Amino acid sequence: MSPFAVLLTVLGYVVVLVVVAWLSGRRADNAGFFIGNRRTPWFMAALAMIGSAMSGVTFISVPGSVAADSFSYMQMVAGFTVGQLFVAFGLVPLFYRLRVFSLYEYLADRFGLMAHRTGAWFFLVAKMTSAALKVFVVCSVMQLLVFGPCGLPLWVNAVVTMALVWLYTQRGGVRSLIWTDSLQTLCLVGSLVLTIGCVVRALGLSAGEAVQEVVASPFSRMVFLDDPSSERYFWKMFVAGAVLLVAMTGLDQDMMQRNLSCATLRGAQKNIVLTALCQIVVILLFLVLGVLLYLYADRQGLSRPAAGDRLFPMVAVDGGLPLVVGVLFVVGLVSSTFSAAGSALTALTTSFTVDILDGPARFGERRLGQLRRWVHAGMAASMTAVILFVGYWADESLINLFFRVAGYTYGPILGLFLFGLFTRRQPREGWVPVAALAGPVASVLLQWLAMRWWGHRIGFELLLYNAGFVVAGLFLLSLRSTNREKA
């Protein structure tokens, strides 16, 4: 597939995306940008959520991960489903009752302004980093397919990519994202299913024979219960999946903006349950595709790439398959990444404007709109810088790197909410940031000690330890505060 063909595919997709964004967001006000005016039908929100949850990291890294991790990722997906139920019936009713623009307004109501700011700043760091990882996926592939052959450096690639994301999100925010993400979900799932069909056909297999090949593959092992010290041990991944989902969806302004845009609480809950069910099917299909891609590469005599993330692009673009497979790959990759990047950029803008600058309380509608646009542009520029930084140290499977980063950055947010929801204690407000920062620091120390003393490698469950340290710190601070008050 030539660089020109790839570029033409991307530009054609972006033109359609911009037109849809313009039509859906041309009359959006600030409430439309932040929460979609709470008028989104639940089934549209569910369709949009699938595209947002399946980023470019999923599209590239999950198929390539089967050689090293088999189908163990499904253990985490089982945990995701439990986490989705807690979000639907535990957190969403709370946020609808408070009628918040930003989730972190809850922390202000529960602990005070300092906790509100602390949660928002941790979200900004967490979302900026995770979004940069997701966008870096498409940048790295586009560098390989288009920008590199044209002699253009990575920074040009990153600037162009983020400029396109800024272009289609700057007007309508969440109101536009519901429609553009729905389009991108259809493109992503359609590309996945059609690519599987093309690979199966290229292998000369029927549908039944393809299923048999996947089941017989050593890569298809799904449950790992034999080694508790392994990162792939079932209970580690299951519990980590549930906790990660609560932190990265239920307490994430990006993902929850769609849920909060639904007209009713019941509609938001239906949306989340449907998303959870669809997520199981889609991720399983990605893993099946991974087995088929490795099978095709072996039969064609193609060398397996050193990094699993390179498998899908290598086979789809240069593996001897029909041109349509390369086009499907590019459309699926771009749609998944633009969906994640666009929603992250909107959420970052919302959180900074509402939580840090306190925009809705300080400014009128017109001034708030001007402030929002400046913040939106600043966040796009900041994300571009972080993408370039990520490019220098993203040297492992991106799906693993993504969850490792999440373990450090989302832990304090999870800890703050857990302490607020399940205790009645009130920590001294000025010490809340100290407790939040202590969580990641203690987690790094715990990882080092566990490996040095016991040879135990802490995996995705790191988020739970991190949040636990934050909860313990808040408990000790509130205990001291209470004792002083009694004195």
Steps between C-alpha positions, in 0.01 A plus 500: 500500500663825386539809724268688264225238539531514881491880500199508267313256728573708810404831336175355367408372844589831669286698255196285587580539871526880481170527309318284759656704785398829339141392436451361851675780690424818305254632764667361811529729804729444800262246656494319166881492494536377859210250540308497170206687662399164656296411192689200362295181436649213702558276198699776327711546813568124509609498137729795566647340815612188312710709263651698786589193705665330201793730433788458258682320783230230486503493121877454470618342822232245590538284184879509530493410871371145451849358432621606844178509703262265316134586573579597861367850430148352516557445874529876533196550276297286743606743771405790274144367489471493881644851514245623244217378720638690800529815289145462366326436832741656749661811353265621226203555738727716719615718212149542361373599843771766532449614135869580456684626192819333625527187714754667726242748623398214729836527677438869569162417651646217713844630604538860385666701226851357551377143440307621194817652353709195594265257326481721193878538471553126530237446232674750271832317538339156466290586196772700326743209536256225403364700205853569379574126507189434294577769242863392482377166364355657186793741472753216507313308231447811285871577540579155365251513213490868393714757680821293512502414128436871428798603715289680763587473874275378780426851628332593170297181523386579858413863418292403196318223691408721796401787271246271336369385839472863614317591179212258541455545879545876548140598424259247647686308773292217645202587281712433190693210652187291547447500123863483388580223749198303379632528146845395617360201689329375184825545304708327768277196545432478127874506423567232762234260374585550131873458567437171679296387200776596255772322700289186536441502125871554430577196718256293293288413802127481555348673801482170690860409414617845612331449838670161534840650417456771762384255769789262423760778512722516811430874495131447586549405866277734699515413873826489699468357853831315538743773611385767750825694452437544126359824363252287305356325808119501475410670827762771452366591158133463595522725805727744316250513211211589731699768682650643179156528344360687799798738501541546124131515410291571809738766636625627164348824372570390143298179509227622734414809293306275263313330783414834659372627165211250504156645568423271797680292760337181371620580148859546623485165680370322190782659300768371739364143517473478121853638463633234740341218299625635168850548641528127577418406141721762335812425707454127443490569125825698526668203669364262237640731233840483671509120476398513133765763422776289656370194317500690169852641560638152574340343193625780274852477640490853641738577786325565826566858613701553818218709647148357485363849429656477152320180400167644382650784291760267349249238385222742399718737296799292380389141553372424150133536586257688269514881507162512674658350815750786515220753455295331774802506731559871446131587545472291816820639648418863424139470617597340831776750571311812394207392717720462808699816432195714430318391813815545712555850365140594579523354851829678573345828385193442718698409810749787473227756429259378770728355769818709482377836367148476648369642172121447534494678837725792400393585145189552294407288200692706242820538706485133599480403133812706420687349795399149397634549147836626628528209743407255225781629276747495790414141585551396137846659501586337835391158378720540192801563725422195715464281188853594395627424850327160500672421170837482672413240766208291365713190449270222624156369406281807512206320660725406794660844516156662491377309805827551690471876459134482603598316818703799616287789376144381572579356845468831690167578328364157594625538857335841545163374376513177701575690819220746429240236409568240771599707804359801683840633603617848409879530452676830554452668163853634460648150534287336229757567221774346717300179547424489126867541403612246760300224328708478179826546695414215738394285201840543332672401826271199543574378147873526559489324837271221375736422214818531706390302809253245365555498124133592461404719204202727565292527185176675413382479863737790577203739473334331798811533717538863394141586593540309827799712599300818430203376707735408788662843487165679505386281789806585709466869423132503590574307822757757609270785406217349706723455802610863487142619471406301809796644691 
